[in-house]
């Protein structure tokens, strides 16, 4: 029966890939219904704590976007990129990585992609070099962000399994490991592909007048904001102070938190408070918050996690003893192999938070040591394998030279090598860092 139930889970995932977005969550709920009514299995426990943390963080980040603070961050990054165009292959991904770490979502990358393309093309640098690693870096920053959904999953799941894993424990591993992974992948990207003036395919396309005109029209205006700059600065300042407050609270939770209050709960009321202070200080229209890109993306993530994680928890809980008996020997002998399983799951799930929501409880059930699970966290990002993630498609569309592309065989695309290099490097380094400090 385990394999029949796994077939149901895989069917839900593959159908979800076809439809995208919230379809994963809705189909996950359908899967739970089938298990309950057709197989008589009691539904598992939906990840309530995880969803509440994500809701609180999304509310604060969306409030920041409504003030124009997110666009202000992008403007600062753009100034840096245009000031040092020759370093675009390093600065581009470092900017997208930093944005994700600060605001907790990789969707902040979109305004920077046309800037990265424009700077690279005008400098004569093959745009594929910075664009591909920039989109990969924007996703690698998720496990390094103190307010991303991935961190919420780790903290909440640890608490539910009675393990003392703090936000600081996670960040001490994920920040250096993912940052080094990004830098190694960027270094590899420096010489990838031929320079535009030596690329026969690009030179052949230049013979087409329409193609030449499209390149001439590629001027990108400096990012601007329709928001009042003082409002944006005020919102951004409060938001950054809020993040620092959450980190400080995590570092000194024993001294600062009232007795009986868990850190996962503290993150919820702290992030809601950050949003409230921004709202009161800037006097923005609350309607703008729910219409922001961050809010829409965040709510989509919550629904995905709700359905797909509930389905997987139902299956894992029902077959827990069988799973432990089947793979415990392998996992105990080679605990690092759990990274491969997590990587494989992420290829199809398209969400690091959803991957962790499914895989971490399984890891805890198998008795994998907490330092190992923390160390292999970067492996939860593998959806670069198929180049259909929105940020990947955006990079392809913004690169008018056509160097950032999907290959003839689908998997031979621009993002696969930077993705493999970055994630494998980050996972290996994260594993050793975690084993040393824990």
C-alpha positions as CSV (number, residue, x, y, z in Angstrom):
1,X,0.0,0.0,0.0
2,X,2.9,2.3,0.6
3,X,3.8,2.3,-3.1
4,X,0.2,2.9,-4.1
5,X,0.0,5.9,-1.8
6,X,3.4,7.2,-3.1
7,X,2.0,6.9,-6.6
8,X,-0.8,9.1,-5.5
9,X,1.6,11.7,-4.2
10,X,3.7,11.6,-7.4
11,X,0.6,12.0,-9.5
12,X,-0.4,15.0,-7.5
13,X,3.0,16.5,-7.9
14,X,3.2,15.9,-11.7
15,X,-0.3,17.3,-12.3
16,X,0.6,20.2,-10.1
17,X,3.6,20.9,-12.2
18,X,1.4,21.1,-15.3
19,X,-1.0,23.6,-13.7
20,X,1.5,25.4,-11.5
21,X,0.9,27.8,-8.5
22,X,-1.8,27.0,-6.0
23,X,-2.7,23.8,-8.0
24,X,-0.1,22.0,-5.8
25,X,-2.0,22.9,-2.6
26,X,-5.5,22.2,-4.0
27,X,-4.5,18.9,-5.5
28,X,-2.8,18.0,-2.2
29,X,-6.1,18.5,-0.4
30,X,-7.7,16.3,-3.0
31,X,-5.1,13.6,-2.3
32,X,-5.9,13.8,1.5
33,X,-9.6,13.3,0.6
34,X,-8.8,10.2,-1.5
35,X,-6.7,8.7,1.3
36,X,-9.4,9.4,3.9
37,X,-12.4,8.1,1.9
38,X,-11.0,5.6,-0.5
39,X,-8.3,4.0,1.8
40,X,-9.7,4.8,5.3
41,X,-6.6,6.6,6.4
42,X,-6.8,9.3,9.1
43,X,-5.5,12.6,7.8
44,X,-2.2,13.7,9.1
45,X,-1.5,17.1,10.7
46,X,-1.3,20.1,8.5
47,X,1.8,22.4,9.1
48,X,-0.1,25.1,11.0
49,X,2.9,26.7,12.7
50,X,4.8,26.9,9.5
51,X,1.9,28.5,7.7
52,X,1.4,31.0,10.5
53,X,5.0,32.1,10.4
54,X,4.9,32.5,6.6
55,X,1.7,34.5,6.9
56,X,3.3,36.9,9.5
57,X,6.5,37.3,7.5
58,X,4.6,37.8,4.2
59,X,2.4,40.5,5.9
60,X,5.5,42.4,7.0
61,X,7.3,42.1,3.7
62,X,4.3,43.0,1.7
63,X,3.8,46.1,3.9
64,X,7.4,47.0,3.1
65,X,6.7,46.7,-0.6
66,X,3.6,48.9,-0.3
67,X,5.8,51.7,1.1
68,X,8.2,51.5,-1.9
69,X,10.9,50.2,0.4
70,X,11.5,47.1,-1.8
71,X,12.0,49.3,-4.9
72,X,14.3,51.5,-2.9
73,X,16.5,48.4,-2.2
74,X,16.5,47.6,-5.9
75,X,17.6,51.2,-6.7
76,X,20.5,50.9,-4.3
77,X,21.5,47.6,-6.0
78,X,21.2,49.1,-9.4
79,X,23.5,52.0,-8.6
80,X,26.1,49.5,-7.4
81,X,25.9,47.5,-10.5
82,X,26.1,50.5,-12.9
83,X,29.1,51.9,-10.9
84,X,31.1,48.7,-11.3
85,X,30.0,47.1,-14.7
86,X,33.1,45.1,-15.1
87,X,32.2,43.1,-12.0
88,X,28.7,42.3,-13.0
89,X,29.2,38.5,-13.0
90,X,29.9,38.7,-9.2
91,X,27.9,41.8,-8.2
92,X,24.7,40.7,-10.0
93,X,24.3,37.4,-8.1
94,X,25.5,39.0,-4.9
95,X,22.8,41.7,-5.2
96,X,20.0,39.2,-5.9
97,X,21.2,36.9,-3.1
98,X,21.3,39.8,-0.6
99,X,17.8,41.0,-1.6
100,X,16.4,37.5,-0.9
101,X,18.2,37.3,2.4
102,X,16.7,40.7,3.4
103,X,13.1,40.3,2.3
104,X,12.7,36.5,2.5
105,X,11.6,35.8,-1.0
106,X,13.4,35.2,-4.3
107,X,10.7,37.0,-6.2
108,X,12.5,40.3,-5.4
109,X,14.9,39.4,-8.3
110,X,12.7,40.5,-11.2
111,X,13.4,44.3,-11.2
112,X,17.1,43.6,-11.2
113,X,17.2,41.2,-14.1
114,X,16.8,43.8,-16.9
115,X,19.4,45.9,-15.2
116,X,21.9,43.1,-15.0
117,X,21.3,42.3,-18.7
118,X,21.7,46.0,-19.7
119,X,25.0,46.5,-17.7
120,X,26.5,43.2,-19.1
121,X,25.5,43.9,-22.7
122,X,26.8,47.5,-22.7
123,X,30.1,46.3,-21.2
124,X,30.4,43.6,-23.9
125,X,30.0,40.8,-21.4
126,X,28.0,37.7,-22.4
127,X,24.6,38.3,-20.6
128,X,24.2,34.6,-19.8
129,X,27.2,34.8,-17.4
130,X,25.6,37.1,-14.8
131,X,21.9,36.4,-15.5
132,X,22.0,32.6,-15.0
133,X,23.9,32.7,-11.7
134,X,21.9,35.8,-10.6
135,X,18.6,33.8,-10.7
136,X,20.2,30.8,-9.0
137,X,21.7,33.1,-6.3
138,X,18.2,34.6,-5.6
139,X,16.9,31.2,-4.7
140,X,20.0,30.1,-2.8
141,X,19.5,33.0,-0.5
142,X,16.2,31.6,0.8
143,X,17.8,29.2,3.4
144,X,20.1,32.0,4.5
145,X,17.2,34.4,5.2
146,X,16.1,34.7,8.8
147,X,12.5,35.5,7.7
148,X,12.1,33.2,4.7
149,X,9.5,30.4,4.8
150,X,12.3,27.8,4.8
151,X,13.6,29.0,8.2
152,X,10.1,28.9,9.5
153,X,9.8,25.3,8.5
154,X,13.0,24.3,10.2
155,X,12.2,26.1,13.5
156,X,8.5,24.9,13.6
157,X,9.4,21.3,12.7
158,X,12.2,21.2,15.3
159,X,9.8,22.4,18.0
160,X,7.2,19.8,17.0
161,X,9.9,17.1,17.4
162,X,11.1,18.5,20.7
163,X,14.5,19.5,19.4
164,X,16.3,22.7,20.4
165,X,17.3,24.1,17.0
166,X,17.4,27.9,17.0
167,X,17.3,30.3,14.1
168,X,20.9,31.3,14.9
169,X,22.0,27.6,14.6
170,X,20.6,27.5,11.1
171,X,22.0,30.9,10.0
172,X,25.5,30.1,11.2
173,X,25.5,27.3,8.7
174,X,23.4,28.5,5.8
175,X,24.7,32.0,5.4
176,X,28.4,31.2,4.9
177,X,27.7,28.0,2.9
178,X,25.3,29.5,0.5
179,X,27.3,32.6,0.0
180,X,30.4,30.6,-0.8
181,X,28.3,28.4,-3.1
182,X,27.2,31.6,-5.0
183,X,30.8,32.9,-5.3
184,X,32.1,29.5,-6.6
185,X,29.3,29.3,-9.2
186,X,29.9,33.0,-10.2
187,X,33.7,32.3,-10.6
188,X,32.8,29.4,-12.9
189,X,30.5,31.7,-14.8
190,X,33.2,34.2,-15.6
191,X,34.4,32.3,-18.7
192,X,31.3,30.4,-19.7
193,X,30.3,30.6,-23.3
194,X,32.0,32.7,-26.0
195,X,32.3,36.5,-25.9
196,X,29.6,38.1,-28.0
197,X,32.1,39.3,-30.6
198,X,33.4,35.7,-31.0
199,X,30.1,33.9,-30.8
200,X,29.2,32.7,-34.4
201,X,25.5,32.2,-33.5
202,X,25.1,35.7,-32.1
203,X,27.1,37.2,-35.0
204,X,24.8,35.4,-37.5
205,X,21.7,36.8,-35.7
206,X,23.2,40.3,-36.0
207,X,22.7,40.1,-39.7
208,X,19.0,40.3,-39.1
209,X,18.0,44.0,-39.0
210,X,15.0,43.4,-36.7
211,X,17.3,41.6,-34.3
212,X,19.8,44.5,-34.3
213,X,17.0,47.0,-33.7
214,X,15.8,45.0,-30.7
215,X,19.3,45.3,-29.2
216,X,19.3,49.0,-29.9
217,X,16.0,49.3,-28.1
218,X,17.3,47.5,-25.0
219,X,18.0,50.7,-23.1
220,X,16.9,50.3,-19.5
221,X,15.8,53.3,-17.6
222,X,17.0,53.6,-14.1
223,X,14.6,52.1,-11.7
224,X,12.3,54.6,-10.2
225,X,9.5,54.6,-7.7
226,X,6.1,56.2,-7.7
227,X,6.3,56.2,-3.9
228,X,7.4,59.0,-1.8
229,X,11.1,58.4,-1.1
230,X,10.9,59.5,2.5
231,X,8.1,57.0,3.0
232,X,10.1,54.3,1.3
233,X,13.2,55.0,3.5
234,X,11.1,55.0,6.6
235,X,9.5,51.7,5.8
236,X,12.8,50.1,4.8
237,X,14.5,51.3,8.0
238,X,11.8,49.9,10.2
239,X,11.8,46.7,8.3
240,X,15.6,46.2,8.7
241,X,15.4,47.0,12.4
242,X,12.7,44.5,12.7
243,X,14.8,41.8,11.1
244,X,17.7,42.7,13.5
245,X,15.3,42.5,16.4
246,X,14.2,39.0,15.4
247,X,17.8,37.8,15.1
248,X,18.7,39.4,18.5
249,X,15.6,37.7,20.0
250,X,16.7,34.4,18.6
251,X,20.2,34.8,20.0
252,X,19.1,35.7,23.5
253,X,15.7,34.0,23.6
254,X,16.3,32.6,27.1
255,X,16.8,36.1,28.5
256,X,14.3,38.0,26.5
257,X,11.3,35.8,25.9
258,X,8.7,35.3,28.6
259,X,8.6,31.8,30.1
260,X,6.8,29.3,28.0
261,X,6.9,31.4,24.7
262,X,8.5,29.5,21.8
263,X,10.7,31.2,19.3
264,X,8.4,30.1,16.5
265,X,5.5,31.9,18.1
266,X,7.7,35.0,18.8
267,X,8.6,35.2,15.1
268,X,4.9,35.4,14.3
269,X,4.0,38.3,16.6
270,X,7.3,40.1,16.0
271,X,6.8,40.1,12.2
272,X,3.2,41.2,12.5
273,X,4.4,44.0,14.8
274,X,7.0,45.1,12.2
275,X,4.3,45.3,9.6
276,X,2.1,47.3,12.1
277,X,4.8,49.8,12.9
278,X,5.5,50.3,9.2
279,X,1.8,50.8,8.6
280,X,1.4,53.3,11.4
281,X,4.6,55.2,10.7
282,X,4.1,55.6,7.0
283,X,0.3,55.8,6.9
284,X,0.1,53.7,3.7
285,X,-3.2,52.4,2.4
286,X,-3.7,48.9,3.7
287,X,-5.3,47.9,0.4
288,X,-1.9,48.2,-1.3
289,X,-0.5,45.5,0.9
290,X,-2.9,42.8,-0.3
291,X,-2.3,43.7,-3.9
292,X,1.5,43.6,-3.7
293,X,3.6,41.0,-5.5
294,X,5.1,39.7,-2.2
295,X,1.6,39.2,-0.7
296,X,0.3,37.3,-3.7
297,X,3.4,35.1,-3.9
298,X,3.3,34.5,-0.2
299,X,-0.3,33.4,-0.1
300,X,0.4,31.1,-3.0
301,X,3.2,29.5,-1.0
302,X,0.9,29.0,2.0
303,X,-1.7,27.2,0.0
304,X,1.0,25.0,-1.7
305,X,2.4,24.0,1.7
306,X,-1.0,23.5,3.2
307,X,-2.1,20.9,0.7
308,X,1.1,19.1,-0.5
309,X,2.6,19.0,3.0
310,X,-0.6,17.7,4.5
311,X,-0.8,14.9,1.9
312,X,2.8,13.9,2.5
313,X,2.4,14.0,6.3
314,X,-0.6,11.7,6.0
315,X,1.3,9.2,4.0
316,X,4.5,9.3,6.1
317,X,2.6,9.1,9.4
318,X,0.6,6.1,8.2
319,X,3.8,4.3,6.9
320,X,6.3,5.6,9.5
321,X,7.3,2.2,10.9
322,X,7.7,0.7,7.4
323,X,9.9,3.7,6.2
324,X,12.1,3.5,9.3
325,X,12.6,-0.2,8.9
326,X,13.3,0.1,5.1
327,X,15.9,2.9,5.0
328,X,17.2,3.3,8.5
329,X,20.3,1.2,7.9
330,X,21.4,3.2,4.9
331,X,20.6,6.6,6.5
332,X,22.5,5.7,9.7
333,X,25.5,4.5,7.8
334,X,25.5,7.5,5.4
335,X,23.4,10.2,6.9
336,X,24.6,12.7,4.3
337,X,22.7,10.7,1.7
338,X,19.5,12.4,3.0
339,X,20.7,15.5,1.0
340,X,20.3,13.5,-2.2
341,X,16.7,12.6,-1.3
342,X,15.9,16.2,-0.4
343,X,17.5,17.5,-3.6
344,X,15.4,15.0,-5.7
345,X,12.2,16.0,-4.0
346,X,12.9,19.7,-4.7
347,X,13.3,19.1,-8.4
348,X,9.6,18.5,-8.6
349,X,8.2,20.5,-5.7
350,X,9.4,23.9,-6.9
351,X,9.4,25.2,-3.3
352,X,12.1,25.0,-0.7
353,X,9.6,25.5,2.1
354,X,7.4,22.7,0.8
355,X,10.4,20.4,0.3
356,X,11.5,21.0,3.9
357,X,8.0,20.6,5.2
358,X,7.8,17.1,3.7
359,X,11.4,16.0,4.2
360,X,12.4,17.3,7.7
361,X,9.8,15.3,9.6
362,X,10.9,12.2,7.7
363,X,14.5,13.0,8.6
364,X,13.7,13.4,12.3
365,X,11.7,10.1,12.2
366,X,14.7,8.3,10.7
367,X,16.8,9.5,13.6
368,X,19.2,11.6,11.4
369,X,21.2,13.9,13.8
370,X,20.1,17.5,13.8
371,X,23.6,18.8,12.8
372,X,23.4,16.7,9.6
373,X,19.9,18.0,8.8
374,X,21.0,21.6,9.3
375,X,24.1,21.1,7.2
376,X,22.3,19.7,4.2
377,X,19.6,22.4,4.1
378,X,21.0,24.1,0.9
379,X,20.1,20.8,-0.9
380,X,16.4,21.8,-0.7
381,X,16.9,24.0,-3.8
382,X,16.9,21.9,-7.0
383,X,14.1,23.3,-9.1
384,X,16.7,24.9,-11.3
385,X,17.0,21.4,-12.9
386,X,14.0,22.2,-15.2
387,X,14.2,25.8,-16.5
388,X,10.6,26.6,-15.9
389,X,10.7,28.5,-12.6
390,X,9.4,32.1,-13.1
391,X,12.8,33.8,-12.4
392,X,14.5,31.6,-14.9
393,X,11.9,32.3,-17.5
394,X,12.2,36.0,-16.7
395,X,16.0,35.9,-17.2
396,X,15.6,34.2,-20.6
397,X,13.0,36.8,-21.7
398,X,15.2,39.8,-20.6
399,X,18.3,38.6,-22.4
400,X,17.7,39.9,-25.9
401,X,20.9,38.5,-27.2
402,X,19.5,35.0,-26.7
403,X,22.6,33.7,-24.8
404,X,20.4,32.8,-21.7
405,X,18.4,29.9,-23.1
406,X,16.6,26.6,-22.8
407,X,18.6,23.9,-24.7
408,X,17.3,21.5,-27.3
409,X,17.1,18.7,-24.7
410,X,15.5,20.9,-22.0
411,X,18.0,20.1,-19.3
412,X,20.9,21.5,-21.2
413,X,20.0,25.1,-20.3
414,X,21.8,28.1,-18.9
415,X,21.0,27.5,-15.2
416,X,21.8,23.9,-14.7
417,X,25.6,24.2,-14.2
418,X,25.5,27.3,-12.0
419,X,22.8,25.5,-10.0
420,X,24.6,22.3,-9.6
421,X,27.9,24.0,-8.7
422,X,26.3,26.5,-6.3
423,X,24.1,24.0,-4.5
424,X,26.6,21.1,-4.3
425,X,29.3,23.5,-3.0
426,X,26.9,25.0,-0.4
427,X,25.7,21.6,0.8
428,X,29.2,20.2,1.2
429,X,30.4,23.3,3.0
430,X,27.2,23.5,5.1
431,X,27.6,19.9,6.2
432,X,31.2,20.3,7.4
433,X,30.4,23.6,9.1
434,X,27.4,22.1,10.9
435,X,29.4,19.1,12.0
436,X,32.2,21.3,13.4
437,X,30.1,23.8,15.4
438,X,27.5,21.3,16.7
